[in-house]
Structure formats: C-alpha cells, structure tokens
C-alpha cells in the first residue's frame, strides 16, 4: 500500500526572483530549479502576511493571522488554534518539525519547547541550536563576518544541522506515513555561509528595474517614512553591489545546497512523497526605495516562491495561490477531513491538473511588525486582494493603492483614483470586504468600506448586520446561540437587535 508522505521545506526571506527557475539567470539554485522541473511552480503565490511569525501562523494553521491571534511577531497564537501537526498526529500520522518555528510568542529564537503534535526527538528550533554552542560560538553565530573566518564550515551553520536531522528523520520513517517540515532560517540575516558561497556573488546587483526609481509620490506616507534617507537616492545608489548583498545571495545559494542534501534523500528513499517548497516572505532590497519588509503587498515581500512536486510535471501556474491553502491541501492528501474552521481550500485538484483554478483572488494583510520593537512603523492596518492582473491594497490609516500588474508589473503607478479602473478596483474591494467578514476579521468595520475613492458606500453602525460565530470542529463543543442558549444552527445569521422600548 502506498504511503502518504509529505515534506514541506521552507526558507526565511527568499524572494521569488532569488531562484533561477523563476527566470533570474544570475541565481545559483540548482536543487530548487530541479525540483521545479519535476513539479509545478506558482508565479502568483502570496504569503498571508509579509512578516515571519504571522506568515508562519497562517501556513501551519490554515487560519489568517487575524483569526489565529498572531497578528505580529512575539505574540502567541490562541489556545484554541490547532496546527497541521496536531491535526495529523491525532489521525495517526507521524509529524516532525525541524528548524525555525517562530510561533510560540517568545523571542526570535523560540523557547526550545516542542509543540504538541510533533516528534520531540527531532524538534530543533533556533534556541535548541544555540544551546549546542559555547557563549563565544553563540556570538559568532550572529555575526555576518563569521562567514569570512578561515575556520568557518558548513557544519557550524543552523542550515546544515537542520538538514542532518531531516535526513535522519526520512531514514527512520521512510516506511511510514509522515508529515515533515524542514524550516531553514537562512538566507535571513546574519546570512552565515562558508566558502565558496560567502563570495560567489561579489559584484552582484539586480537588473535596473523601474521600481528602483519609484519616487513614492501618490503612495502611503508610511512608505516615505520607511524609506528614510533612501527616498533621495538614485536607482544607481540603491541598486549596487555590496558585501552584505553578496553575502545574502550567497547564503541563499547555500540554503539551496542544504535543501539539495534533503531532496537527494527524498528522491532516494521516498520518491513518491509530496514535496512543497516555499518561503515565509521576501525582502525589498531597495525596490521602491525600501528595505526589509513591512506593511506592503509589493511583490518583493509578498509574492513568494511556491513549488510543489507530486502532481503534474514541468508546469507553471499563473492563477493566484496562497499559503492559506497549504494546510487543507496537506489534510486532503493525507485523507484527513478538512475542518470547517479552516479559511483556505485544498489545492490538490490543481496540483494534479494545472488547468483547474482554485482562487481568482488571494489575500494578504498586516497589523504590526513586532511588539518588541518601537520602530518599524508601529501599527499599520493593511488588507490586500490580488488577482492574476490587479492588486488592491487598503491601508486603513493611509493612502490606498491599486496596480495593473499587466501594464505595470513593477507596481510603480498607483491607480487608486483612476476612473478607468473603477469596476476592477471596486470588485477587488468588495472581495476584500467579503473575506474580512467570512473570516471574522476582528479588525473589520465600516472604516474599511468607506474609502475616499468609493463613492457608492455609506457608513453604517451595524455594518452588514450579521452575527458570525466561530465554526466548530472536533476539538470544541458546539457554540451556543446567544438568543436561545441552545447549540447554534447557523454560525452566520442576521443579528437580532431588541428594541429597548419593547422590553
């Protein structure tokens, strides 16, 4: 009987154009390029929030950050939120998690405690890694310059040690049903990597794309503040070779090398396994005169790589895709019922036949970068909807954005007030509002509806006038109807408002 085996491999801060298979010939990523040739790659896949913790919360729960509670780094998910590991383990499927977790509400490195549902023998978050090092080695592990020391080796890196454990896991469970996650911190800073990776991109710069010259006029104030001194820099000043950029790209290729070690073991021992590769988010790297990531839906941070092997071969999908769909996909593949509470859809039909369209629009969001930092803009409320051609970004406290991705693939021209796009813009807006309602977005309200450019909307205190209780699942008792005290029949129903005069 064929075993059901899934390996989810992910990196941190890998842009789509940091893989050769996505068209950037300057990238040295032979192992992921091969994986793409053996499966399918998505051109328009989006993270649910372009920040580490919230992105991962959606990826591993099937609930948007606003639903699972992790709306920012360093905040834990709700106690009633279940991960894919818990769900599968409760259905007798062995689960291993090796690598960066970032979901326990602790600091960057985690608390070192294996979460429910995963094999504690193989658990290996970044705090576990640091516990293996001396104090001097801990400091070295956080210093980019360590990459250039003569004794720097791949064995010292987190990536290498994660790969070793993944290889051992596959050897041990190759004859069992299993779900394995291998989560690399690389190429995220400090970008540790040994020779030859540490210098192989010396002199590298990106192509001179128009977004390096974006003046950020008619864009949110937040972006101009985020840009800082870069707002006055030329495209040539922003897009130029540097040691840090070279090291970041080298670490990206080093991550590909380490992933290649795991992929070789998969091809050898469990060749029929479903393999999923993705990244939590990207990095602006000077595009739009911005660095790192924040409250934006620009493709550099939100449009992530997604490669899946296990269905059709050598195909590219341009339909929108989302991390929110990964959990239901894995559950269906494993033969586990998809709970009603999940907010995504299974992609299996599309994986097996790329002509199938799962989504016409996908969504990404932002609430805050991190509670531990006073900077990074603080509170930034953003919700975005993306179709194959258009992108609408609602910045609740700022200027909104609308892009025609066909005519303006570099997202320079904000068309939010362009009357030629009223129908397309408003349609996306309605879908964002519907998604906020359907997922019980706790931040929803008339403020998202009544935008300056949406003349046909009128603010209403009751908004849409519905009660929307959480859908129940096997882990919870049926919720009760407020008006009757009996188990609710419909989770979504018209709100009953009593007239005080009649009481």
C-alpha positions, 0 to 999 in steps of 0.5 A, a space after each residue: 500500500 502506498 504511503 502518504 508522505 509529505 515534506 514541506 521545506 521552507 526558507 526565511 526571506 527568499 524572494 521569488 526572483 532569488 531562484 533561477 527557475 523563476 527566470 533570474 539567470 544570475 541565481 545559483 539554485 540548482 536543487 530548487 530549479 530541479 525540483 521545479 522541473 519535476 513539479 509545478 511552480 506558482 508565479 502568483 503565490 502570496 504569503 498571508 502576511 509579509 512578516 515571519 511569525 504571522 506568515 508562519 501562523 497562517 501556513 501551519 494553521 490554515 487560519 489568517 493571522 487575524 483569526 489565529 491571534 498572531 497578528 505580529 511577531 512575539 505574540 502567541 497564537 490562541 489556545 484554541 488554534 490547532 496546527 497541521 501537526 496536531 491535526 495529523 498526529 491525532 489521525 495517526 500520522 507521524 509529524 516532525 518539525 525541524 528548524 525555525 518555528 517562530 510561533 510560540 510568542 517568545 523571542 526570535 529564537 523560540 523557547 526550545 519547547 516542542 509543540 504538541 503534535 510533533 516528534 520531540 526527538 527531532 524538534 530543533 528550533 533556533 534556541 535548541 541550536 544555540 544551546 549546542 554552542 559555547 557563549 563565544 560560538 553563540 556570538 559568532 553565530 550572529 555575526 555576518 563576518 563569521 562567514 569570512 573566518 578561515 575556520 568557518 564550515 558548513 557544519 557550524 551553520 543552523 542550515 546544515 544541522 537542520 538538514 542532518 536531522 531531516 535526513 535522519 528523520 526520512 531514514 527512520 520513517 521512510 516506511 511510514 506515513 509522515 508529515 515533515 517540515 524542514 524550516 531553514 532560517 537562512 538566507 535571513 540575516 546574519 546570512 552565515 555561509 562558508 566558502 565558496 558561497 560567502 563570495 560567489 556573488 561579489 559584484 552582484 546587483 539586480 537588473 535596473 528595474 523601474 521600481 528602483 526609481 519609484 519616487 513614492 509620490 501618490 503612495 502611503 506616507 508610511 512608505 516615505 517614512 520607511 524609506 528614510 534617507 533612501 527616498 533621495 537616492 538614485 536607482 544607481 545608489 540603491 541598486 549596487 553591489 555590496 558585501 552584505 548583498 553578496 553575502 545574502 545571495 550567497 547564503 541563499 545559494 547555500 540554503 539551496 545546497 542544504 535543501 539539495 542534501 534533503 531532496 537527494 534523500 527524498 528522491 532516494 528513499 521516498 520518491 513518491 512523497 509530496 514535496 512543497 517548497 516555499 518561503 515565509 516572505 521576501 525582502 525589498 532590497 531597495 525596490 521602491 526605495 525600501 528595505 526589509 519588509 513591512 506593511 506592503 503587498 509589493 511583490 518583493 515581500 509578498 509574492 513568494 516562491 511556491 513549488 510543489 512536486 507530486 502532481 503534474 510535471 514541468 508546469 507553471 501556474 499563473 492563477 493566484 495561490 496562497 499559503 492559506 491553502 497549504 494546510 487543507 491541501 496537506 489534510 486532503 492528501 493525507 485523507 484527513 477531513 478538512 475542518 470547517 474552521 479552516 479559511 483556505 481550500 485544498 489545492 490538490 485538484 490543481 496540483 494534479 491538473 494545472 488547468 483547474 483554478 482554485 482562487 481568482 483572488 488571494 489575500 494578504 494583510 498586516 497589523 504590526 511588525 513586532 511588539 518588541 520593537 518601537 520602530 518599524 512603523 508601529 501599527 499599520 492596518 493593511 488588507 490586500 486582494 490580488 488577482 492574476 492582473 490587479 492588486 488592491 491594497 487598503 491601508 486603513 490609516 493611509 493612502 490606498 493603492 491599486 496596480 495593473 500588474 499587466 501594464 505595470 508589473 513593477 507596481 510603480 503607478 498607483 491607480 487608486 483614483 483612476 476612473 478607468 479602473 473603477 469596476 476592477 478596483 471596486 470588485 477587488 474591494 468588495 472581495 476584500 470586504 467579503 473575506 474580512 467578514 467570512 473570516 471574522 476579521 476582528 479588525 473589520 468595520 465600516 472604516 474599511 468600506 468607506 474609502 475616499 475613492 468609493 463613492 457608492 458606500 455609506 457608513 453604517 453602525 451595524 455594518 452588514 448586520 450579521 452575527 458570525 460565530 466561530 465554526 466548530 470542529 472536533 476539538 470544541 463543543 458546539 457554540 451556543 446561540 446567544 438568543 436561545 442558549 441552545 447549540 447554534 444552527 447557523 454560525 452566520 445569521 442576521 443579528 437580532 437587535 431588541 428594541 429597548 422600548 419593547 422590553 
